[in-house]
Amino acid sequence: PLLKDAANFVGRLASHKAKILFVGTKRAAQDVVKEQAERCGMPYVNHRWLGGMLTNYKTVRQSIIRLKELKKMQQDGSFEGMIKKEALMLERELEKLERSLGGIQDMGGLPDALFVVDVGFEHIAIQEARRLRIPVVGVVDTNNDPDGLDYMIPANDDSMRAVQLYVRCMADAILNAKQSQTTASAKSDSDFVEASSNDKAAE
C-alpha cells in the first residue's frame, strides 16, 4: 500500500505537468536513476549531490548556463580551433559539469517533488527540500529514519533488484499519468471540433 500511495502521489503530480527530481547517487542506484528518469522525461541527480543544489539554485543555474555554453562550443567545433591545452581544460570542465548537472540542465527551476532512492545516503538533498517545502518520496531502509518524508517506501535499498523495481515503478506512474493526460486533452480537442462543426451545421 505504501508503494502504491507513493506512486499515486507521483502520478497525480505528473498529470499536472509537475517536475519530479529523481535522486540516487549511490553506486547501486546511479544507472537505473538516469535510465528511468530519462525514460519518463524527468530531471535527475545520479552523481554527488552538490550542497545548495536546491537552496542555492541561482548559483546552480549559472553553472547550467556555463554547461550549455560549453556543449554548444563542443558541437560547433570551437574547441578544435583552440590551443590543445586550453581545449583540454574546457573539455574537463564540461565533463565535470555534465556529471554533476547534466540531469537537471533542462529542469528550468526548482522541482515540485523529490523521489529519493536512499534516504540515509541523500540526507542533504532531503534537508534542502524540507527547507523549501518541496515534498519528498523516499525509499527507507530499516536502519534509516523516515522523518522528513511525505511518502515513504519501506525497502532494502542495498538490493539492486529492489532499487530497480521502485525506480521503475515511479517512472511507470509518471508515464501513465502523462499518457492519460495526452488522451484526455486529445479527447477534449476532438469534442471541441465536433461541437464547433455541429454549430456550423446548425447555422
C-alpha positions as a printed Julia matrix, in Angstrom:
203×3 Matrix{Float64}:
   0.0    0.0     0.0
   2.8    2.48    0.83
   4.41   1.93   -2.57
   1.0    2.38   -4.21
   0.37   5.62   -2.25
   3.75   6.98   -3.33
   3.14   6.0    -6.98
  -0.33   7.61   -6.9
   1.1   10.83   -5.44
   3.83  10.99   -8.09
   1.29  10.2   -10.83
  -1.05  12.97   -9.62
   1.81  15.46   -9.76
   2.89  14.31  -13.23
  -0.65  14.67  -14.56
  -0.38  18.39  -13.69
   2.92  18.72  -15.6
   4.92  18.82  -12.35
   8.67  18.14  -12.27
   9.81  15.26  -10.07
  13.54  15.18   -9.39
  14.96  11.62   -9.15
  17.88  11.42   -6.7
  20.15   8.38   -6.4
  23.88   8.97   -6.11
  24.81   5.62   -4.55
  26.58   3.3    -6.96
  23.73   0.74   -6.87
  21.24   3.42   -7.97
  23.19   5.61  -10.43
  22.46   3.81  -13.7
  18.83   2.96  -13.06
  18.05   6.51  -11.84
  19.47   8.02  -15.03
  17.81   5.45  -17.3
  14.33   5.63  -15.73
  14.3    9.43  -15.24
  15.21   9.88  -18.92
  12.55   7.31  -19.9
   9.8    9.32  -18.18
  11.24  12.75  -19.06
  12.16  13.84  -15.53
  15.3   15.53  -14.15
  17.76  13.51  -12.07
  20.9   13.68   -9.94
  22.92  10.44  -10.02
  26.37  11.66   -9.01
  27.36  13.59   -5.92
  24.65  15.89   -4.57
  26.16  19.38   -4.55
  25.27  21.29   -1.39
  22.88  24.11   -2.31
  21.56  22.37   -5.41
  18.06  23.43   -4.31
  18.62  26.08   -1.63
  21.15  27.96   -3.75
  19.56  27.3    -7.12
  20.54  30.72   -8.5
  24.22  29.74   -8.41
  23.43  26.31   -9.84
  21.56  27.99  -12.69
  24.73  29.93  -13.59
  26.65  26.64  -13.79
  23.91  25.17  -16.01
  24.25  28.18  -18.36
  28.02  27.53  -18.45
  27.41  23.83  -19.17
  25.16  24.69  -22.12
  27.71  27.22  -23.44
  30.48  24.6   -23.37
  28.27  22.0   -25.03
  27.47  24.44  -27.81
  31.18  25.18  -28.27
  31.94  21.48  -28.46
  29.19  20.92  -31.04
  30.06  23.85  -33.29
  33.75  22.91  -33.39
  35.05  25.86  -31.32
  37.29  23.54  -29.3
  39.13  22.48  -32.45
  40.37  26.0   -33.2
  41.93  26.38  -29.74
  45.34  25.62  -28.32
  45.34  21.97  -27.26
  45.88  22.75  -23.56
  43.02  25.26  -23.47
  40.66  22.88  -25.29
  41.58  20.09  -22.87
  40.82  22.31  -19.86
  37.41  23.22  -21.27
  36.64  19.59  -22.07
  37.45  18.63  -18.49
  35.25  21.44  -17.2
  32.43  20.25  -19.47
  32.79  16.65  -18.27
  32.66  17.75  -14.64
  29.59  19.95  -15.17
  27.87  17.26  -17.24
  28.41  14.7   -14.49
  27.08  16.97  -11.73
  24.37  18.9   -13.55
  23.62  17.07  -16.81
  20.47  15.5   -15.37
  18.99  18.83  -14.24
  20.08  21.06  -17.14
  16.52  21.22  -18.53
  14.73  21.36  -15.17
  14.11  25.09  -15.63
  13.64  25.93  -11.93
  13.06  24.13   -8.65
  11.34  20.73   -8.8
   7.82  20.15   -7.46
   8.87  16.98   -5.61
  11.86  14.71   -4.96
  11.99  10.95   -5.35
  14.95   9.74   -3.28
  16.33   6.22   -3.59
  18.31   6.06   -0.32
  17.08   8.35    2.44
  20.15   7.88    4.69
  22.61   8.5     1.88
  20.81  11.55    0.47
  20.09  13.36    3.75
  21.42  16.71    2.44
  19.01  16.64   -0.51
  16.13  15.9     1.88
  17.15  18.71    4.26
  17.21  21.19    1.36
  13.81  20.02    0.09
  12.32  20.35    3.61
  13.68  23.86    3.95
  11.95  24.82    0.69
   8.8   22.81    1.5
   9.26  20.53   -1.5
   7.55  17.17   -0.85
   9.79  14.1    -0.69
   9.05  10.49   -1.62
  11.78   8.23   -0.28
  12.89   4.62   -0.16
  13.56   3.86    3.51
  15.69   1.0     4.76
  15.06  -0.42    8.24
  18.17   1.36    9.54
  17.09   4.81    8.26
  14.95   7.47    9.87
  11.77   8.2     7.85
  11.47  11.72    9.33
  11.2   14.47    6.76
   9.41  12.3     4.19
   5.92  12.89    2.84
   5.69   9.39    1.35
   7.88   6.51    2.39
   8.58   3.2     0.62
   9.98   0.68    3.1
  12.62  -1.47    1.41
  16.09  -2.88    1.37
  17.79  -0.07   -0.52
  21.04  -2.03   -0.84
  19.37  -4.65   -3.01
  19.98  -3.81   -6.66
  16.79  -5.56   -7.73
  14.67  -3.7    -5.17
  16.15  -0.34   -6.23
  15.41  -1.07   -9.89
  11.85  -2.13   -9.08
  10.97   1.02   -7.11
  12.59   3.43   -9.55
  10.84   1.74  -12.49
   7.56   1.81  -10.58
   7.81   5.62  -10.12
   8.74   6.12  -13.79
   5.75   3.98  -14.86
   3.38   6.0   -12.65
   4.66   9.22  -14.28
   4.38   7.84  -17.83
   0.86   6.5   -17.21
  -0.24   9.88  -15.83
   1.28  11.73  -18.81
  -0.39   9.3   -21.22
  -3.83   9.72  -19.62
  -3.37  13.48  -19.79
  -2.49  13.34  -23.51
  -5.51  11.11  -24.18
  -7.78  13.44  -22.18
  -6.53  16.57  -23.99
  -6.88  14.84  -27.38
 -10.45  13.89  -26.44
 -11.31  17.45  -25.37
  -9.85  18.74  -28.66
 -12.0   16.33  -30.67
 -15.06  17.26  -28.59
 -14.35  20.91  -29.35
 -14.01  20.21  -33.1
 -17.23  18.18  -33.0
 -19.08  20.92  -31.12
 -17.91  23.66  -33.47
 -18.83  21.6   -36.57
 -22.27  20.99  -35.04
 -22.63  24.74  -34.51
 -21.74  25.34  -38.16
 -24.28  22.71  -39.25
 -26.94  24.42  -37.12
 -26.23  27.71  -38.9
